[in-house]
Amino acid sequence: SYFAKYVQPTPILLPINILEDFTKPLSLSFRLFGNILADELVVAVLVSLVPLIVPVPLILLGLFTSGIQALIFATLSGSYIGEAIEGHH
């Protein structure tokens, strides 16, 4: 009965439904990687331009945005897991 969800509402959607299972975690990992890399690059460039004063608030802002991204990641992961086990009660 678990695999029946892949052919609903029509068997033509089978490849798209299988692809969906792989793209959800992949998109989450790309999102986290992009946000972390962007934060590190901004801090690295500003440290090279203005070594002492400007990077400190940006590091704190990076910590704040990383916390928000972790919350979003956990929420989306929980949503995806809940969706996956929805029919198994």
C-alpha positions as CSV (number, residue, x, y, z in Angstrom):
1,S,0.0,0.0,0.0
2,Y,3.0,2.3,0.5
3,F,3.9,2.2,-3.2
4,A,0.3,2.9,-4.3
5,K,0.8,6.6,-3.5
6,Y,3.3,6.8,-6.4
7,V,0.6,5.9,-9.0
8,Q,-2.1,8.1,-7.7
9,P,-4.1,9.9,-9.2
10,T,-2.8,8.3,-12.4
11,P,0.1,6.0,-13.2
12,I,1.5,8.5,-15.7
13,L,2.7,10.6,-12.7
14,L,4.9,7.7,-11.4
15,P,8.3,9.3,-12.5
16,I,7.3,12.7,-11.1
17,N,6.3,11.2,-7.8
18,I,9.5,9.3,-7.5
19,L,11.5,12.3,-8.5
20,E,9.8,14.3,-5.7
21,D,11.2,12.0,-3.0
22,F,14.7,12.8,-4.1
23,T,14.3,16.6,-4.8
24,K,12.9,17.5,-1.4
25,P,16.0,16.6,0.7
26,L,18.2,17.8,-2.2
27,S,16.6,21.3,-2.2
28,L,16.8,21.5,1.6
29,S,20.5,20.8,1.5
30,F,21.2,23.3,-1.3
31,R,19.3,25.9,0.6
32,L,21.3,25.4,3.8
33,F,24.6,25.2,1.9
34,G,23.8,28.4,0.0
35,N,22.8,30.4,3.1
36,I,25.9,29.3,5.1
37,L,28.3,29.9,2.1
38,A,26.8,33.4,1.5
39,D,27.2,34.3,5.2
40,E,30.8,33.1,5.3
41,L,31.7,34.9,2.0
42,V,30.2,38.2,3.2
43,V,32.1,38.1,6.5
44,A,35.3,37.1,4.7
45,V,35.1,40.0,2.3
46,L,34.3,42.5,5.0
47,V,37.1,41.2,7.2
48,S,39.5,41.8,4.3
49,L,38.1,45.3,3.7
50,V,37.5,46.6,7.2
51,P,39.3,44.3,9.6
52,L,37.9,45.2,13.0
53,I,34.7,47.2,13.2
54,V,32.2,46.0,10.6
55,P,32.5,42.2,10.7
56,V,31.4,41.9,14.4
57,P,27.7,42.9,13.8
58,L,27.6,40.8,10.6
59,I,28.9,37.8,12.5
60,L,26.0,38.3,15.0
61,L,23.6,38.7,12.1
62,G,25.0,35.5,10.6
63,L,24.3,33.7,13.8
64,F,20.8,35.0,13.8
65,T,20.1,34.0,10.2
66,S,21.6,30.6,10.8
67,G,19.2,30.1,13.7
68,I,16.3,31.0,11.5
69,Q,17.5,28.7,8.8
70,A,17.8,25.8,11.3
71,L,14.3,26.5,12.4
72,I,13.0,26.5,8.8
73,F,15.0,23.3,8.0
74,A,13.6,21.5,11.0
75,T,10.0,22.7,10.2
76,L,10.3,21.6,6.5
77,S,11.9,18.3,7.5
78,G,9.2,17.6,10.0
79,S,6.6,18.4,7.4
80,Y,8.2,16.1,4.9
81,I,8.5,13.3,7.4
82,G,4.9,13.8,8.5
83,E,3.7,13.7,4.9
84,A,5.7,10.5,4.3
85,I,4.2,8.6,7.3
86,E,0.7,10.1,7.0
87,G,-1.0,7.0,5.6
88,H,0.8,4.5,7.9
89,H,-1.3,5.0,11.1
